[in-house]
Amino acid sequence: MLKMEKNNRSLDLEEFRYSLRKYGLKVTPQRIAVHKAMLNLVHASADMVTSWILNEGEANVTVASVYNILTQLSMLGIYKHRLSSNNKMYFDVITTDHLHLYDTLNHSYVDVMDDLLYKELERKILPRRFKGYKIDGLDIQILAHPVSRGKK
């Protein structure tokens, strides 16, 4: 059974190295490069992380290797993952409970860090009973799109 980590913020590089060692994983240039990319991108797909790494010259990686690293780190709880409405897997460095705005035009995420709102939604939803199902938790994504502000 994998132990899950919960972080109010993303792990800095030293904390990340410690977490890798804690789980018996080697601290490789590829894993470090993926984490640096995630710290800069916050929410990203394997394609986005790979592009960032190659543009920065951090390491020699493929999309497949980056996806495998992101998935492994997500399974350990170092990142979270979510499937977007454009059927791409996105990873998130912030693992605490929070809401997301999903930009349906640009296919990107924005964190909504509102503990009161999240707790209120938990209070309303978690006690509910759905025949044949047990609620494991909340993972709320609010669909939105940017609006242009008109001149007054």
Phi and psi restraints in degrees (value plus and minus 20) as a CYANA .aco file:
   2 LEU   PHI    -104.8   -64.8
   2 LEU   PSI     116.7   156.7
   3 LYS   PHI    -105.9   -65.9
   3 LYS   PSI     113.1   153.1
   4 MET   PHI    -114.6   -74.6
   4 MET   PSI     120.0   160.0
   5 GLU   PHI    -119.1   -79.1
   5 GLU   PSI     126.0   166.0
   6 LYS   PHI    -143.8  -103.8
   6 LYS   PSI     104.0   144.0
   7 ASN   PHI    -148.2  -108.2
   7 ASN   PSI     115.6   155.6
   8 ASN   PHI     -93.5   -53.5
   8 ASN   PSI     -35.7     4.3
   9 ARG   PHI    -166.6  -126.6
   9 ARG   PSI     154.7   194.7
  10 SER   PHI     -97.1   -57.1
  10 SER   PSI     133.7   173.7
  11 LEU   PHI     -94.3   -54.3
  11 LEU   PSI     114.5   154.5
  12 ASP   PHI     -92.9   -52.9
  12 ASP   PSI     155.9   195.9
  13 LEU   PHI     -82.2   -42.2
  13 LEU   PSI     -58.6   -18.6
  14 GLU   PHI     -87.4   -47.4
  14 GLU   PSI     -63.5   -23.5
  15 GLU   PHI     -84.0   -44.0
  15 GLU   PSI     -57.1   -17.1
  16 PHE   PHI     -83.8   -43.8
  16 PHE   PSI     -66.6   -26.6
  17 ARG   PHI     -78.3   -38.3
  17 ARG   PSI     -63.6   -23.6
  18 TYR   PHI     -80.2   -40.2
  18 TYR   PSI     -65.0   -25.0
  19 SER   PHI     -81.7   -41.7
  19 SER   PSI     -62.0   -22.0
  20 LEU   PHI     -79.3   -39.3
  20 LEU   PSI     -68.3   -28.3
  21 ARG   PHI     -83.3   -43.3
  21 ARG   PSI     -58.3   -18.3
  22 LYS   PHI     -79.1   -39.1
  22 LYS   PSI     -56.4   -16.4
  23 TYR   PHI    -111.5   -71.5
  23 TYR   PSI     -12.0    28.0
  24 GLY   PHI      55.7    95.7
  24 GLY   PSI       2.4    42.4
  25 LEU   PHI    -120.7   -80.7
  25 LEU   PSI     125.4   165.4
  26 LYS   PHI     -93.0   -53.0
  26 LYS   PSI     125.7   165.7
  27 VAL   PHI    -107.0   -67.0
  27 VAL   PSI      72.6   112.6
  28 THR   PHI    -119.4   -79.4
  28 THR   PSI     137.9   177.9
  29 PRO   PHI     -78.4   -38.4
  29 PRO   PSI     -54.2   -14.2
  30 GLN   PHI     -87.2   -47.2
  30 GLN   PSI     -64.5   -24.5
  31 ARG   PHI     -85.4   -45.4
  31 ARG   PSI     -61.1   -21.1
  32 ILE   PHI     -82.9   -42.9
  32 ILE   PSI     -63.2   -23.2
  33 ALA   PHI     -83.0   -43.0
  33 ALA   PSI     -60.6   -20.6
  34 VAL   PHI     -82.3   -42.3
  34 VAL   PSI     -63.8   -23.8
  35 HIS   PHI     -87.0   -47.0
  35 HIS   PSI     -60.2   -20.2
  36 LYS   PHI     -79.6   -39.6
  36 LYS   PSI     -62.6   -22.6
  37 ALA   PHI     -82.2   -42.2
  37 ALA   PSI     -64.6   -24.6
  38 MET   PHI     -85.4   -45.4
  38 MET   PSI     -56.6   -16.6
  39 LEU   PHI     -81.9   -41.9
  39 LEU   PSI     -54.7   -14.7
  40 ASN   PHI    -101.9   -61.9
  40 ASN   PSI     -55.0   -15.0
  41 LEU   PHI    -113.5   -73.5
  41 LEU   PSI     -47.7    -7.7
  42 VAL   PHI      49.2    89.2
  42 VAL   PSI     -78.9   -38.9
  43 HIS   PHI    -140.5  -100.5
  43 HIS   PSI     104.0   144.0
  44 ALA   PHI    -178.1  -138.1
  44 ALA   PSI     133.5   173.5
  45 SER   PHI    -111.2   -71.2
  45 SER   PSI     149.1   189.1
  46 ALA   PHI     -80.0   -40.0
  46 ALA   PSI     -57.9   -17.9
  47 ASP   PHI     -80.8   -40.8
  47 ASP   PSI     -64.9   -24.9
  48 MET   PHI     -85.1   -45.1
  48 MET   PSI     -62.6   -22.6
  49 VAL   PHI     -85.0   -45.0
  49 VAL   PSI     -63.7   -23.7
  50 THR   PHI     -80.3   -40.3
  50 THR   PSI     -65.7   -25.7
  51 SER   PHI     -79.7   -39.7
  51 SER   PSI     -64.3   -24.3
  52 TRP   PHI     -80.9   -40.9
  52 TRP   PSI     -66.8   -26.8
  53 ILE   PHI     -81.8   -41.8
  53 ILE   PSI     -66.3   -26.3
  54 LEU   PHI     -87.3   -47.3
  54 LEU   PSI     -58.2   -18.2
  55 ASN   PHI     -86.5   -46.5
  55 ASN   PSI     -55.0   -15.0
  56 GLU   PHI    -104.7   -64.7
  56 GLU   PSI     -30.4     9.6
  57 GLY   PHI      47.4    87.4
  57 GLY   PSI       7.6    47.6
  58 GLU   PHI     -92.2   -52.2
  58 GLU   PSI     -59.4   -19.4
  59 ALA   PHI    -184.9  -144.9
  59 ALA   PSI     147.4   187.4
  60 ASN   PHI    -116.5   -76.5
  60 ASN   PSI      91.3   131.3
  61 VAL   PHI    -156.2  -116.2
  61 VAL   PSI     142.1   182.1
  62 THR   PHI    -135.9   -95.9
  62 THR   PSI     143.0   183.0
  63 VAL   PHI     -79.4   -39.4
  63 VAL   PSI     -60.7   -20.7
  64 ALA   PHI     -82.2   -42.2
  64 ALA   PSI     -63.9   -23.9
  65 SER   PHI     -87.1   -47.1
  65 SER   PSI     -58.7   -18.7
  66 VAL   PHI     -84.4   -44.4
  66 VAL   PSI     -64.3   -24.3
  67 TYR   PHI     -80.0   -40.0
  67 TYR   PSI     -63.6   -23.6
  68 ASN   PHI     -82.3   -42.3
  68 ASN   PSI     -62.5   -22.5
  69 ILE   PHI     -84.5   -44.5
  69 ILE   PSI     -66.8   -26.8
  70 LEU   PHI     -80.7   -40.7
  70 LEU   PSI     -62.7   -22.7
  71 THR   PHI     -84.5   -44.5
  71 THR   PSI     -65.2   -25.2
  72 GLN   PHI     -80.6   -40.6
  72 GLN   PSI     -65.5   -25.5
  73 LEU   PHI     -87.5   -47.5
  73 LEU   PSI     -51.9   -11.9
  74 SER   PHI     -88.7   -48.7
  74 SER   PSI     -60.9   -20.9
  75 MET   PHI     -83.8   -43.8
  75 MET   PSI     -48.8    -8.8
  76 LEU   PHI    -102.8   -62.8
  76 LEU   PSI     -31.1     8.9
  77 GLY   PHI      69.4   109.4
  77 GLY   PSI     -13.5    26.5
  78 ILE   PHI     -93.1   -53.1
  78 ILE   PSI     -53.8   -13.8
  79 TYR   PHI    -146.2  -106.2
  79 TYR   PSI     146.4   186.4
  80 LYS   PHI    -131.7   -91.7
  80 LYS   PSI     141.7   181.7
  81 HIS   PHI    -153.6  -113.6
  81 HIS   PSI     137.0   177.0
  82 ARG   PHI    -174.4  -134.4
  82 ARG   PSI     129.1   169.1
  83 LEU   PHI    -115.3   -75.3
  83 LEU   PSI     105.0   145.0
  84 SER   PHI    -102.2   -62.2
  84 SER   PSI     150.8   190.8
  85 SER   PHI     -92.1   -52.1
  85 SER   PSI     -30.5     9.5
  86 ASN   PHI    -118.2   -78.2
  86 ASN   PSI       0.4    40.4
  87 ASN   PHI      40.1    80.1
  87 ASN   PSI      16.0    56.0
  88 LYS   PHI    -133.9   -93.9
  88 LYS   PSI     122.0   162.0
  89 MET   PHI    -103.7   -63.7
  89 MET   PSI     105.8   145.8
  90 TYR   PHI    -134.1   -94.1
  90 TYR   PSI     126.5   166.5
  91 PHE   PHI    -136.9   -96.9
  91 PHE   PSI     130.5   170.5
  92 ASP   PHI    -151.0  -111.0
  92 ASP   PSI     110.4   150.4
  93 VAL   PHI     -99.4   -59.4
  93 VAL   PSI     -35.6     4.4
  94 ILE   PHI    -115.8   -75.8
  94 ILE   PSI      98.2   138.2
  95 THR   PHI    -124.6   -84.6
  95 THR   PSI     -19.0    21.0
  96 THR   PHI     -96.9   -56.9
  96 THR   PSI     143.3   183.3
  97 ASP   PHI     -86.8   -46.8
  97 ASP   PSI     104.3   144.3
  98 HIS   PHI    -179.8  -139.8
  98 HIS   PSI     146.3   186.3
  99 LEU   PHI    -114.6   -74.6
  99 LEU   PSI     142.6   182.6
 100 HIS   PHI    -150.6  -110.6
 100 HIS   PSI     120.5   160.5
 101 LEU   PHI    -112.4   -72.4
 101 LEU   PSI     107.6   147.6
 102 TYR   PHI    -126.7   -86.7
 102 TYR   PSI      95.9   135.9
 103 ASP   PHI     -96.4   -56.4
 103 ASP   PSI      87.1   127.1
 104 THR   PHI     -93.6   -53.6
 104 THR   PSI     -35.6     4.4
 105 LEU   PHI    -108.1   -68.1
 105 LEU   PSI     -63.5   -23.5
 106 ASN   PHI    -119.4   -79.4
 106 ASN   PSI     -23.5    16.5
 107 HIS   PHI      31.3    71.3
 107 HIS   PSI      39.9    79.9
 108 SER   PHI    -160.7  -120.7
 108 SER   PSI     143.6   183.6
 109 TYR   PHI    -134.2   -94.2
 109 TYR   PSI     128.9   168.9
 110 VAL   PHI    -150.6  -110.6
 110 VAL   PSI     109.9   149.9
 111 ASP   PHI     -91.8   -51.8
 111 ASP   PSI     120.1   160.1
 112 VAL   PHI    -136.3   -96.3
 112 VAL   PSI      80.5   120.5
 113 MET   PHI    -115.8   -75.8
 113 MET   PSI      63.1   103.1
 114 ASP   PHI    -150.6  -110.6
 114 ASP   PSI      69.8   109.8
 115 ASP   PHI     -79.6   -39.6
 115 ASP   PSI     -59.3   -19.3
 116 LEU   PHI     -83.2   -43.2
 116 LEU   PSI     -64.6   -24.6
 117 LEU   PHI     -84.3   -44.3
 117 LEU   PSI     -65.0   -25.0
 118 TYR   PHI     -81.6   -41.6
 118 TYR   PSI     -65.9   -25.9
 119 LYS   PHI     -82.5   -42.5
 119 LYS   PSI     -58.9   -18.9
 120 GLU   PHI     -85.1   -45.1
 120 GLU   PSI     -61.9   -21.9
 121 LEU   PHI     -83.7   -43.7
 121 LEU   PSI     -62.4   -22.4
 122 GLU   PHI     -79.4   -39.4
 122 GLU   PSI     -65.1   -25.1
 123 ARG   PHI     -80.5   -40.5
 123 ARG   PSI     -56.9   -16.9
 124 LYS   PHI    -100.4   -60.4
 124 LYS   PSI     -55.9   -15.9
 125 ILE   PHI    -115.7   -75.7
 125 ILE   PSI     -63.8   -23.8
 126 LEU   PHI     -78.8   -38.8
 126 LEU   PSI     -56.8   -16.8
 127 PRO   PHI     -94.0   -54.0
 127 PRO   PSI     -34.3     5.7
 128 ARG   PHI     -83.7   -43.7
 128 ARG   PSI     130.2   170.2
 129 ARG   PHI    -131.8   -91.8
 129 ARG   PSI     111.4   151.4
 130 PHE   PHI    -141.3  -101.3
 130 PHE   PSI      97.5   137.5
 131 LYS   PHI     -69.9   -29.9
 131 LYS   PSI     101.4   141.4
 132 GLY   PHI      66.5   106.5
 132 GLY   PSI     -17.0    23.0
 133 TYR   PHI    -154.0  -114.0
 133 TYR   PSI     129.8   169.8
 134 LYS   PHI    -138.4   -98.4
 134 LYS   PSI     109.6   149.6
 135 ILE   PHI     -96.0   -56.0
 135 ILE   PSI     107.4   147.4
 136 ASP   PHI    -109.9   -69.9
 136 ASP   PSI     -48.3    -8.3
 137 GLY   PHI     142.9   182.9
 137 GLY   PSI    -194.9  -154.9
 138 LEU   PHI    -131.5   -91.5
 138 LEU   PSI     122.5   162.5
 139 ASP   PHI    -163.6  -123.6
 139 ASP   PSI      67.9   107.9
 140 ILE   PHI    -120.5   -80.5
 140 ILE   PSI     109.7   149.7
 141 GLN   PHI    -143.8  -103.8
 141 GLN   PSI     101.3   141.3
 142 ILE   PHI    -119.0   -79.0
 142 ILE   PSI     100.6   140.6
 143 LEU   PHI     -98.5   -58.5
 143 LEU   PSI     113.1   153.1
 144 ALA   PHI    -173.4  -133.4
 144 ALA   PSI     148.7   188.7
 145 HIS   PHI    -164.2  -124.2
 145 HIS   PSI     132.7   172.7
 146 PRO   PHI     -87.3   -47.3
 146 PRO   PSI     128.2   168.2
 147 VAL   PHI    -139.4   -99.4
 147 VAL   PSI     124.3   164.3
 148 SER   PHI    -108.9   -68.9
 148 SER   PSI     116.5   156.5
 149 ARG   PHI    -104.0   -64.0
 149 ARG   PSI     103.3   143.3
 150 GLY   PHI     -95.7   -55.7
 150 GLY   PSI     134.8   174.8
 151 LYS   PHI     -97.5   -57.5
 151 LYS   PSI     121.4   161.4
